[in-house]
Amino acid sequence: MTQITPQPGIMDIALYQAGKSHVAGQARVLKLSANENPFGPSPKAIAAAQAAAPDLHRYPSTDHASLRAAIAEVHGLDPDRLICGVGSDEVLQFLTQSYTGPGDEVIYTEHGFSMYPILARQAGATPVCVPETERQVDVDQILNGVTDRTRLVFLTNPGNPTSTLLPESEVARLAESLPKHILLVIDGAYAEFVRPEVSFDGGVALVNKHPNVVMTRTFSKAYGLGGLRVGWGYAARDIIDVLNRVRQPFNLSNLSLATAEAAMRDREYLTFCVAENAKWRDWLVTELAAVGVPCDQSQTNFILARFADQDEAEACDALLQSRGIIVRKVAGYGIPEALRITVGDEEGSRAVAAGIKDFKEGARA
């Protein structure tokens, strides 16, 4: 065995577990475990990818100027305060790498994205988990968890895997209450799916008001580009300057940049995807409630179906797998009695509802 040892904290990292994509004995599966867009990417994005293919021998731009300009135009942002990464995960990694280290603490919430403690340990920092209340982020619990070693707070909003949303007023209270030397990172991977009647800008106003607030987004969910890995962050210019110093200059390919720009500019297709998600999300929640499986009101492209206990959730998961339907068990997120189910298209949603209904009726028989 080698005598070379890794940096402290590396061997404490629990490897990230991705959602399943195969079921033994099933040639055709319905994958609803990774919150992917069932309609795929925009046709305009596909065309852009095809057009970029002949130039794959060329190095991409190092400043991502065209993509940043598109993001800024659509969202009304300053392009000089934007950074693009290999998924929003890489932007989150830049933040922990740049602003935390040994002796520092990184706060995340009980059911927050499982990459947060991994990213903290990569930087040598200590991840600190604070409780949520009924699958809802609790600002007071976060503030109670702050110590003189806290350097960064991760907030998933809307939540994953909970699907719940912390109201803007509470996010604002958190931003106002945190000491100004602590970064508040608002991870908005599912921001596009928030119900239109809800006041929600993903954190833009708070980033503009507070120099210690950062927001991130991804092209992997609503835009259907999970396979390309493109994300972005918005922050004060001095923070973006720091992050660009640790970013690899060619971190995004020509293909990724062109495809993401086309996806961002195709607002009609995004509107279609979000509307279809909302339609079948609400339909699925109603169908599951009718058979005794409650879900919190979802603000994402998935629902969190809750069962009596872990045994019942696992038994239902087994039945769904027997039909080639893959959903996500979330015991690792501290909710063993639940299954996270991506909202699919009509066919997928009806298949899930029928499977869970048959399971519940079989259990009662």
RAFENLIN-V935472 format. One record per residue. N is the residue number from 1. RES is the residue in one small letter. SS is DSSP state (helix for helix, strand for strand, loop for the rest). PSI is psi in degrees with one decimal (none if undefined). Layout:
# RAFENLIN-V935472
N | RES | SS | PSI
N | RES | SS | PSI
This chain:
# RAFENLIN-V935472
1 | m | loop | 140.5
2 | t | loop | 147.4
3 | q | loop | -0.8
4 | i | loop | 128.5
5 | t | loop | 143.6
6 | p | loop | 169.9
7 | q | loop | 149.5
8 | p | loop | 137.9
9 | g | loop | -25.3
10 | i | helix | -44.8
11 | m | helix | -6.0
12 | d | helix | -5.6
13 | i | loop | 125.5
14 | a | loop | 123.6
15 | l | loop | 137.9
16 | y | loop | 133.8
17 | q | loop | 111.5
18 | a | loop | 160.2
19 | g | loop | 147.3
20 | k | loop | 151.7
21 | s | loop | -0.6
22 | h | loop | 149.4
23 | v | loop | 127.3
24 | a | loop | 130.1
25 | g | loop | -1.0
26 | q | loop | 113.5
27 | a | loop | -33.2
28 | r | loop | 123.6
29 | v | loop | 154.9
30 | l | strand | 103.7
31 | k | strand | 110.7
32 | l | loop | 40.0
33 | s | loop | -9.4
34 | a | loop | 9.7
35 | n | loop | 40.9
36 | e | loop | 153.4
37 | n | loop | 117.4
38 | p | loop | -16.5
39 | f | loop | -3.6
40 | g | loop | -170.4
41 | p | loop | 164.9
42 | s | loop | 139.1
43 | p | helix | -32.1
44 | k | helix | -34.1
45 | a | helix | -40.7
46 | i | helix | -42.4
47 | a | helix | -38.5
48 | a | helix | -38.3
49 | a | helix | -42.4
50 | q | helix | -38.8
51 | a | helix | -29.3
52 | a | helix | -19.5
53 | a | helix | -42.4
54 | p | helix | -16.6
55 | d | helix | 21.8
56 | l | loop | -13.6
57 | h | loop | -8.4
58 | r | loop | 142.4
59 | y | loop | 145.6
60 | p | loop | 171.1
61 | s | loop | 151.3
62 | t | loop | -14.4
63 | d | loop | -6.0
64 | h | loop | 30.7
65 | a | helix | -42.5
66 | s | helix | -41.4
67 | l | helix | -41.9
68 | r | helix | -36.9
69 | a | helix | -40.5
70 | a | helix | -44.4
71 | i | helix | -45.3
72 | a | helix | -41.2
73 | e | helix | -45.3
74 | v | helix | -40.1
75 | h | helix | 0.4
76 | g | loop | 43.4
77 | l | loop | 167.9
78 | d | loop | 116.1
79 | p | helix | -25.7
80 | d | helix | -9.1
81 | r | helix | 18.2
82 | l | strand | 146.4
83 | i | strand | 142.7
84 | c | strand | 145.6
85 | g | strand | 175.6
86 | v | loop | 86.2
87 | g | helix | 163.5
88 | s | helix | -20.5
89 | d | helix | -41.8
90 | e | helix | -35.9
91 | v | helix | -40.2
92 | l | helix | -38.2
93 | q | helix | -42.6
94 | f | helix | -41.7
95 | l | helix | -47.3
96 | t | helix | -39.5
97 | q | helix | -38.8
98 | s | helix | -29.1
99 | y | helix | 0.4
100 | t | loop | 161.8
101 | g | loop | -168.6
102 | p | loop | 132.6
103 | g | loop | -14.4
104 | d | loop | 160.6
105 | e | strand | 144.1
106 | v | strand | 119.3
107 | i | strand | 136.8
108 | y | strand | 164.5
109 | t | strand | 161.6
110 | e | loop | -43.7
111 | h | loop | 23.5
112 | g | loop | 168.0
113 | f | loop | 131.0
114 | s | loop | -9.5
115 | m | helix | -21.0
116 | y | helix | -52.2
117 | p | helix | -31.0
118 | i | helix | -46.5
119 | l | helix | -39.4
120 | a | helix | -46.1
121 | r | helix | -32.8
122 | q | helix | -35.7
123 | a | loop | -2.6
124 | g | loop | 3.9
125 | a | loop | 169.1
126 | t | strand | 118.8
127 | p | strand | 137.3
128 | v | strand | 116.3
129 | c | strand | 128.6
130 | v | strand | 150.8
131 | p | loop | 153.6
132 | e | loop | 171.1
133 | t | strand | 109.9
134 | e | loop | 49.3
135 | r | loop | 25.3
136 | q | strand | 132.7
137 | v | loop | 136.4
138 | d | loop | 110.3
139 | v | helix | -39.3
140 | d | helix | -35.6
141 | q | helix | -38.9
142 | i | helix | -49.3
143 | l | helix | -35.2
144 | n | helix | -24.2
145 | g | helix | -8.1
146 | v | loop | 132.7
147 | t | loop | -178.8
148 | d | loop | -4.2
149 | r | loop | -7.0
150 | t | strand | 131.3
151 | r | strand | -19.1
152 | l | strand | 142.4
153 | v | strand | 125.6
154 | f | strand | 129.6
155 | l | strand | 114.6
156 | t | strand | 118.8
157 | n | loop | 110.1
158 | p | loop | 160.1
159 | g | loop | 151.6
160 | n | loop | 116.6
161 | p | loop | 14.6
162 | t | loop | -32.0
163 | s | loop | 1.1
164 | t | loop | 161.5
165 | l | loop | 130.8
166 | l | loop | 124.0
167 | p | loop | 151.1
168 | e | helix | -35.9
169 | s | helix | -35.4
170 | e | helix | -37.0
171 | v | helix | -39.7
172 | a | helix | -40.2
173 | r | helix | -39.9
174 | l | helix | -46.7
175 | a | helix | -39.7
176 | e | helix | -31.8
177 | s | helix | -24.3
178 | l | loop | 140.2
179 | p | loop | 145.7
180 | k | loop | -10.2
181 | h | loop | 0.7
182 | i | loop | 128.8
183 | l | strand | 133.0
184 | l | strand | 116.3
185 | v | strand | 114.2
186 | i | strand | 108.4
187 | d | strand | 105.4
188 | g | loop | 47.0
189 | a | loop | -27.3
190 | y | loop | 19.0
191 | a | helix | -34.1
192 | e | helix | -20.9
193 | f | helix | -2.7
194 | v | loop | 136.7
195 | r | loop | 137.3
196 | p | loop | -24.4
197 | e | loop | -8.7
198 | v | loop | 134.5
199 | s | loop | 113.5
200 | f | loop | 123.7
201 | d | loop | 9.3
202 | g | loop | 1.4
203 | g | loop | 3.0
204 | v | helix | -49.4
205 | a | helix | -37.6
206 | l | helix | -37.3
207 | v | helix | -39.9
208 | n | helix | -25.8
209 | k | helix | -36.7
210 | h | loop | 119.7
211 | p | loop | -15.0
212 | n | loop | 12.8
213 | v | strand | 134.6
214 | v | strand | 142.4
215 | m | strand | 148.1
216 | t | strand | 153.0
217 | r | strand | 169.1
218 | t | strand | 155.8
219 | f | loop | 2.5
220 | s | loop | -23.3
221 | k | loop | -85.5
222 | a | loop | -31.9
223 | y | loop | -5.6
224 | g | loop | 30.2
225 | l | loop | 34.0
226 | g | loop | -33.2
227 | g | loop | -16.6
228 | l | loop | -25.5
229 | r | loop | 82.3
230 | v | loop | 132.6
231 | g | strand | 177.0
232 | w | strand | 160.4
233 | g | strand | 155.1
234 | y | strand | 127.8
235 | a | loop | -179.7
236 | a | loop | 152.0
237 | r | helix | -36.6
238 | d | helix | -31.3
239 | i | helix | -44.8
240 | i | helix | -37.7
241 | d | helix | -41.4
242 | v | helix | -47.1
243 | l | helix | -37.3
244 | n | helix | -19.9
245 | r | helix | -21.6
246 | v | helix | -9.6
247 | r | loop | 133.8
248 | q | loop | 136.7
249 | p | loop | -31.5
250 | f | loop | 45.6
251 | n | loop | -21.3
252 | l | loop | 137.5
253 | s | loop | 164.8
254 | n | helix | -42.8
255 | l | helix | -46.4
256 | s | helix | -44.4
257 | l | helix | -46.0
258 | a | helix | -41.9
259 | t | helix | -43.8
260 | a | helix | -39.2
261 | e | helix | -44.1
262 | a | helix | -39.4
263 | a | helix | -43.4
264 | m | helix | -37.7
265 | r | helix | -15.7
266 | d | loop | 76.6
267 | r | helix | -29.6
268 | e | helix | -42.5
269 | y | helix | -40.6
270 | l | helix | -43.0
271 | t | helix | -41.4
272 | f | helix | -48.4
273 | c | helix | -43.3
274 | v | helix | -40.5
275 | a | helix | -42.8
276 | e | helix | -39.8
277 | n | helix | -46.8
278 | a | helix | -41.5
279 | k | helix | -51.1
280 | w | helix | -22.7
281 | r | helix | -50.1
282 | d | helix | -37.6
283 | w | helix | -44.3
284 | l | helix | -41.8
285 | v | helix | -42.4
286 | t | helix | -43.6
287 | e | helix | -41.3
288 | l | helix | -37.5
289 | a | helix | -35.4
290 | a | helix | -22.4
291 | v | loop | 14.8
292 | g | loop | 26.4
293 | v | loop | 99.2
294 | p | loop | 154.3
295 | c | strand | 143.7
296 | d | loop | 156.9
297 | q | loop | 120.2
298 | s | loop | 139.3
299 | q | loop | 26.2
300 | t | loop | -165.2
301 | n | loop | 28.5
302 | f | strand | 165.9
303 | i | strand | 156.6
304 | l | strand | 100.4
305 | a | strand | 126.3
306 | r | strand | 134.4
307 | f | loop | -179.8
308 | a | loop | -38.7
309 | d | loop | -178.3
310 | q | helix | -38.5
311 | d | helix | -43.0
312 | e | helix | -40.7
313 | a | helix | -42.5
314 | e | helix | -34.7
315 | a | helix | -39.9
316 | c | helix | -40.2
317 | d | helix | -40.7
318 | a | helix | -41.0
319 | l | helix | -44.0
320 | l | helix | -41.6
321 | q | helix | -34.8
322 | s | helix | -19.3
323 | r | loop | 8.2
324 | g | loop | 18.9
325 | i | strand | 120.9
326 | i | strand | 119.7
327 | v | loop | -173.8
328 | r | strand | 120.3
329 | k | strand | 141.3
330 | v | loop | 30.3
331 | a | helix | -34.7
332 | g | helix | -18.7
333 | y | helix | 6.1
334 | g | loop | 17.1
335 | i | loop | 68.8
336 | p | loop | -19.2
337 | e | loop | 7.7
338 | a | strand | 161.3
339 | l | strand | 131.4
340 | r | strand | 125.2
341 | i | strand | 116.5
342 | t | strand | 139.0
343 | v | loop | 117.0
344 | g | loop | -161.9
345 | d | loop | -171.4
346 | e | helix | -46.2
347 | e | helix | -44.0
348 | g | helix | -41.9
349 | s | helix | -42.0
350 | r | helix | -35.4
351 | a | helix | -42.1
352 | v | helix | -47.5
353 | a | helix | -43.2
354 | a | helix | -40.4
355 | g | helix | -44.4
356 | i | helix | -36.8
357 | k | helix | -45.1
358 | d | helix | -38.3
359 | f | helix | -47.0
360 | k | helix | -40.0
361 | e | helix | -35.7
362 | g | helix | -36.9
363 | a | helix | -30.9
364 | r | helix | -17.9
365 | a | loop | none
